[in-house]
Amino acid sequence: MKKLTALLFTFVTLFCLVTTTQAEDDPSAQTVMATINGKNITLGNMIVTYLSLPEQYINLSPALLFESILMELIQQEVLAQSYVGDPSTAIELTLQNNRRALLAAEAIEGKVNVAIPDAEIETKYAQEYSNIPNENEYNAAHILLTSKSDALQVISDLNAGITFETLAKERSTGPSGPNGGSLGWFGRGQMVPEFETAVMALEKSEVSEPVQTQFGWHVIRLNETRIKPTPSLDDVRETIVRELQRAEIEKHIQNLMSSAEILRPDMNSIDPSVLSKVELLSK
């Protein structure tokens, strides 16, 4: 019995040692990566630094960045420890602002990705899209030229049988030229007024007289018109969800604002230009 007890004790001891070693080896945010004059830099410090890197660095393998991030933090700590005196007003205020912004972002995190019920999405869709008034859309092409005489010459060449697409590719100075002058579908308000007025006056397949805008002289062909199609729920679901989530966030903030005690002094004596007085931070 004594031998069995001793064997069991040894097994339990070894199991505890192995478990403890594995637990200690598992990295955590508190894992110390370097110690500078008694001040630790942890793995958590490195992770936060990694997550704050510009996108082009985030796309790199962590293995390529690991040593650089650690060395950067070590150098920062060495420099920080060499600082003599109290932190400047600018540093203290920056720390206050950063802490406030981070806590605010954390507080609102749960509202940003709040699940929106399907019924609410469908109601919003019906309100915004089911009663949209009929509106024409236009499919047109144009040839952009630098002078009226060039535009008249293009019209003459069209009458002589040269295709619109050929002339657009050869002579248009606009970005749509290589595509035969095609502008695709557009609605009211998407083109400059002079261009829009000319398009709306054309019949299908008709070519305009020279039209001057701020961009130059245009020869326009109306290809087709249609009633602007109503987008399906699937087409606009993500947009609606973002709008409803934003509304929830705004409602949440307004509720917090209404229940908070907010005191503001008389601001009439404050000139807004004071924002640019950086010298105040040195006082």
matplotlib code that plots the C-alpha trace (Angstrom):
import matplotlib.pyplot as plt

x = [0.0, 2.9, 4.5, 1.3, 0.7, 4.3, 3.9, 0.6, 2.2, 5.0, 2.6, 0.5, 3.6, 4.9, 1.5, 1.3, 4.8, 4.1, 0.8, 2.4, 5.2, 2.8, 0.7, 3.8, 4.9, 1.6, 2.0, -0.3, -0.6, 1.4, 4.3, 7.5, 9.5, 12.1, 13.0, 14.7, 16.0, 13.2, 10.4, 8.8, 7.7, 5.0, 3.7, 0.5, 2.5, 3.8, 0.3, -1.2, 1.7, 1.2, -2.5, -1.8, 0.6, -0.4, -2.2, 0.8, 2.6, -0.3, -0.3, 3.3, 4.0, 4.2, 7.5, 9.0, 7.8, 8.3, 11.9, 11.4, 8.4, 10.2, 13.3, 11.2, 9.5, 12.8, 14.2, 11.2, 11.5, 15.1, 14.4, 11.4, 13.5, 16.0, 13.4, 14.1, 11.4, 7.6, 5.8, 4.8, 1.3, 0.9, 1.9, -0.5, -3.4, -2.6, -2.7, -6.0, -7.5, -6.2, -7.6, -11.0, -11.1, -10.2, -12.7, -15.4, -14.7, -14.8, -18.1, -19.7, -18.3, -21.3, -23.6, -21.6, -22.3, -25.7, -27.9, -30.8, -34.0, -35.1, -38.6, -36.9, -34.8, -37.9, -39.9, -37.0, -36.8, -40.6, -40.4, -37.5, -37.8, -41.4, -42.8, -39.9, -41.4, -40.7, -37.5, -35.9, -32.4, -30.4, -27.8, -25.7, -22.3, -20.4, -17.4, -15.5, -13.7, -11.7, -13.6, -17.0, -15.5, -14.1, -17.5, -19.2, -16.6, -17.5, -21.2, -20.3, -18.3, -21.2, -23.5, -21.0, -21.3, -18.4, -19.6, -19.9, -17.7, -14.9, -14.9, -15.0, -12.0, -10.1, -11.0, -12.5, -10.3, -12.4, -11.7, -14.7, -13.1, -11.4, -14.7, -16.5, -17.7, -20.0, -21.2, -23.4, -26.6, -27.1, -29.9, -30.9, -28.3, -25.4, -24.2, -23.5, -26.6, -25.8, -25.1, -28.1, -30.5, -29.1, -29.5, -33.1, -34.1, -32.9, -34.9, -33.5, -30.5, -30.5, -27.2, -27.0, -25.7, -22.4, -23.0, -20.5, -19.8, -16.9, -15.1, -15.2, -17.5, -19.6, -21.4, -23.9, -25.9, -28.8, -28.8, -31.7, -34.0, -35.6, -37.4, -34.9, -35.3, -36.1, -33.3, -34.1, -33.9, -30.8, -29.2, -29.6, -29.6, -26.1, -26.8, -30.0, -28.3, -25.6, -28.2, -30.1, -26.9, -25.9, -29.3, -29.0, -25.6, -26.9, -29.9, -27.6, -25.3, -28.3, -29.6, -26.3, -26.1, -29.6, -28.8, -25.4, -24.7, -23.1, -22.0, -20.7, -19.5, -20.4, -18.4, -19.0, -15.7, -13.8, -12.5, -12.5, -9.1, -7.7, -7.5, -4.5, -2.6, -0.2, 1.9, -0.8, 0.4, 3.8, 2.3]
y = [0.0, 2.3, 1.6, 2.3, 5.5, 6.6, 5.8, 7.6, 10.7, 10.6, 10.4, 13.3, 15.4, 14.8, 15.6, 18.8, 19.8, 19.1, 20.9, 23.9, 24.0, 23.9, 26.7, 28.8, 28.2, 29.3, 32.9, 35.5, 39.3, 39.4, 37.3, 39.3, 39.8, 42.2, 44.0, 47.4, 48.6, 46.8, 47.8, 45.0, 45.0, 42.3, 40.3, 42.4, 45.5, 44.0, 42.8, 46.2, 47.7, 45.2, 45.9, 49.7, 49.3, 50.7, 48.2, 47.5, 46.2, 44.2, 42.2, 41.1, 37.9, 38.4, 36.5, 39.3, 42.0, 40.3, 41.3, 44.8, 45.5, 44.3, 46.3, 49.4, 49.0, 48.5, 51.6, 53.6, 52.4, 53.3, 56.8, 57.2, 56.3, 58.9, 61.6, 64.1, 66.0, 65.9, 65.2, 68.3, 69.6, 68.4, 64.8, 64.7, 66.1, 63.6, 60.7, 62.0, 62.2, 58.8, 57.2, 58.9, 57.8, 54.2, 53.8, 55.5, 53.1, 50.1, 51.3, 51.6, 48.3, 46.3, 48.7, 48.7, 45.1, 44.8, 42.3, 43.9, 41.8, 40.9, 42.5, 45.8, 45.6, 44.8, 47.7, 50.1, 48.8, 49.3, 52.8, 53.9, 51.9, 50.8, 54.2, 55.6, 57.8, 56.8, 58.4, 58.2, 57.0, 57.6, 55.5, 57.8, 58.1, 61.3, 62.5, 65.3, 67.8, 71.0, 73.3, 73.8, 73.4, 70.0, 69.0, 70.1, 68.1, 65.0, 65.5, 65.8, 62.6, 60.8, 61.9, 60.6, 57.1, 56.8, 55.1, 57.0, 54.4, 54.8, 58.6, 58.5, 56.2, 58.3, 61.9, 62.1, 63.7, 62.3, 59.2, 57.4, 57.7, 54.3, 52.7, 54.2, 57.2, 55.1, 56.7, 53.9, 54.6, 57.8, 59.7, 63.3, 65.3, 63.1, 65.2, 68.9, 70.9, 71.7, 68.0, 66.8, 69.2, 68.2, 64.4, 64.9, 66.7, 63.8, 60.9, 57.4, 57.0, 60.8, 62.7, 66.2, 69.4, 70.6, 71.1, 73.2, 72.5, 73.3, 70.3, 71.3, 70.6, 67.4, 65.5, 63.3, 60.2, 59.0, 55.2, 54.3, 55.5, 53.5, 53.9, 53.6, 50.1, 49.7, 47.9, 44.5, 44.0, 41.9, 44.8, 47.3, 45.0, 46.0, 49.7, 49.4, 47.4, 50.1, 52.8, 51.0, 50.3, 53.9, 55.0, 52.6, 54.1, 57.7, 56.8, 55.2, 58.3, 60.6, 58.5, 58.8, 62.5, 63.2, 61.4, 63.0, 66.2, 68.4, 71.9, 74.3, 77.8, 80.9, 80.6, 84.1, 85.3, 82.5, 83.3, 80.0, 80.9, 80.0, 76.4, 77.3, 78.8, 75.9, 78.0, 77.6, 74.0, 75.2, 77.2]
z = [0.0, 0.9, -2.5, -4.3, -2.4, -3.2, -6.9, -7.0, -5.3, -7.8, -10.8, -9.5, -8.8, -12.4, -13.9, -12.0, -13.0, -16.7, -16.5, -14.8, -17.4, -20.3, -18.7, -18.2, -21.8, -23.3, -24.4, -23.0, -23.1, -19.9, -21.3, -20.8, -24.0, -22.7, -19.5, -19.6, -16.2, -14.5, -16.8, -18.8, -22.4, -22.8, -25.7, -25.3, -26.0, -29.2, -30.3, -29.8, -31.8, -34.6, -34.8, -35.1, -38.1, -41.5, -43.8, -46.0, -42.9, -41.5, -44.8, -44.1, -42.2, -38.4, -38.6, -40.6, -38.1, -34.8, -34.1, -35.6, -33.4, -30.3, -31.0, -31.7, -28.3, -26.6, -28.2, -27.2, -23.6, -23.5, -24.8, -22.5, -19.5, -20.5, -20.5, -17.7, -15.9, -16.0, -19.3, -21.3, -21.3, -24.9, -24.0, -21.0, -23.1, -25.9, -23.4, -22.1, -25.6, -26.6, -23.5, -23.9, -27.6, -26.9, -24.1, -26.2, -29.1, -26.8, -25.3, -28.7, -30.1, -29.1, -30.9, -34.2, -35.0, -33.4, -35.2, -37.0, -37.2, -40.7, -40.1, -39.3, -42.5, -44.6, -43.1, -43.8, -47.4, -47.9, -46.5, -48.7, -51.9, -52.5, -53.3, -55.3, -58.1, -61.7, -62.9, -66.3, -66.9, -70.0, -71.8, -74.0, -75.7, -76.6, -78.4, -76.5, -78.6, -78.1, -80.5, -82.1, -85.5, -84.6, -83.3, -86.6, -88.5, -86.4, -87.2, -90.9, -90.8, -89.0, -91.8, -94.3, -92.8, -90.3, -87.2, -83.9, -82.1, -84.6, -84.4, -80.6, -80.5, -83.0, -82.0, -78.5, -75.9, -73.0, -71.0, -72.6, -76.1, -76.1, -75.2, -78.2, -76.2, -74.0, -70.8, -69.7, -67.7, -65.7, -64.2, -63.5, -61.8, -62.6, -65.6, -65.9, -66.7, -70.3, -71.1, -69.3, -71.0, -74.4, -73.7, -72.4, -75.6, -77.9, -79.3, -79.3, -81.6, -82.4, -82.4, -80.9, -82.4, -80.7, -77.0, -75.0, -71.3, -69.0, -70.4, -74.0, -77.0, -77.1, -79.8, -78.0, -79.1, -77.0, -77.2, -75.0, -72.1, -69.4, -66.1, -63.3, -61.9, -58.2, -56.4, -54.8, -51.1, -51.6, -53.6, -50.7, -47.6, -46.5, -47.0, -44.9, -42.2, -41.9, -41.7, -39.0, -37.0, -37.3, -36.1, -33.1, -32.3, -32.5, -30.3, -27.8, -27.7, -27.4, -24.4, -22.7, -23.4, -22.0, -18.8, -18.3, -16.5, -19.1, -18.0, -20.6, -19.8, -21.8, -25.0, -26.4, -25.2, -26.9, -30.4, -32.5, -33.9, -30.5, -31.8, -33.8, -30.9, -30.3, -28.0, -25.3, -24.9, -23.6, -20.8]

ax = plt.figure().add_subplot(projection="3d")
ax.plot(x, y, z, "-o")
ax.set_aspect("equal")
plt.show()
